[in-house]
Amino acid sequence: MQSATYEISKCQNDTFEKENGTLELSLEDLVIIKALKENPQITQKDLAVKVGKSERSIKRKTVLLQEKGFIKRESGKRNGKWIVLIDNSKTN
């Protein structure tokens, strides 16, 4: 991901184990998930700055990641936190 300010190696495999098989995630998804894991209280605005994307792009991606069951938002918008539901330890 060339435009991202938050780095992840492009040579890393983007397939992760899950109970029922494997997950296919884009490098952009991995960057977002890693940032959410490191700072669960991060806002979408701050996340956009961190990964070098627009707020709208981050909103769209976080909604998709929630729909796929990879992340969830707990305790509301203002004082909530992000919960990463997959093991992405291979990105660390």
C-alpha positions in Angstrom: 0.0 0.0 0.0 2.0 2.9 -1.2 -0.2 5.7 0.0 -0.3 4.5 3.6 1.8 6.1 6.2 1.4 3.0 8.5 3.7 0.4 7.1 3.2 -3.3 6.6 5.4 -5.5 4.5 4.0 -6.2 1.1 5.8 -9.6 1.0 3.8 -10.9 4.0 1.0 -13.4 3.2 -2.4 -11.9 3.7 -4.2 -15.2 4.5 -4.9 -15.9 8.2 -6.2 -19.0 9.9 -9.7 -19.0 11.4 -11.7 -21.8 13.0 -13.4 -22.8 9.7 -10.5 -22.2 7.3 -8.7 -19.2 6.0 -9.4 -15.5 5.5 -8.6 -13.3 2.6 -7.7 -9.8 3.6 -6.2 -7.0 1.5 -3.1 -5.2 2.7 -5.4 -2.2 3.4 -7.5 -4.4 5.7 -4.4 -5.6 7.5 -3.2 -2.1 8.1 -6.5 -1.1 9.5 -6.8 -4.2 11.7 -3.3 -3.8 13.0 -3.9 -0.2 13.9 -7.2 -1.1 15.7 -5.4 -3.8 17.6 -2.7 -1.4 18.7 -5.1 1.4 19.7 -8.7 0.1 20.2 -9.9 3.6 21.2 -8.8 5.2 17.9 -11.3 7.3 16.1 -12.0 6.8 12.4 -10.6 10.3 11.8 -7.3 9.4 13.5 -7.3 6.0 11.8 -7.6 7.8 8.4 -4.6 10.0 9.2 -2.6 7.0 10.5 -3.2 4.8 7.4 -3.2 7.6 4.8 -6.8 7.2 3.6 -9.8 9.5 3.6 -12.3 9.3 6.5 -14.9 8.1 4.1 -12.7 5.2 3.0 -12.0 4.2 6.6 -15.7 4.3 7.4 -16.5 2.1 4.4 -13.7 -0.4 5.2 -14.6 -0.6 8.9 -18.3 -1.3 8.0 -17.2 -4.0 5.7 -14.8 -5.5 8.2 -17.6 -5.5 10.8 -20.1 -7.2 8.3 -17.5 -9.9 7.6 -17.1 -10.5 11.4 -13.4 -9.4 11.6 -13.9 -6.4 14.0 -16.7 -5.0 16.1 -17.4 -1.7 17.9 -18.2 -2.0 21.6 -19.8 0.6 23.9 -20.9 3.1 21.3 -19.5 5.8 19.1 -18.1 8.4 21.5 -16.5 6.3 24.3 -16.3 2.9 22.5 -13.5 0.8 21.5 -12.7 -1.5 18.6 -12.5 -5.3 19.2 -10.4 -7.3 16.7 -12.1 -10.7 16.3 -9.4 -12.5 14.3 -5.9 -13.5 15.2 -3.6 -11.3 13.2 -0.5 -12.1 15.1 1.3 -12.7 11.8 1.2 -9.0 11.0 3.3 -8.1 14.1 
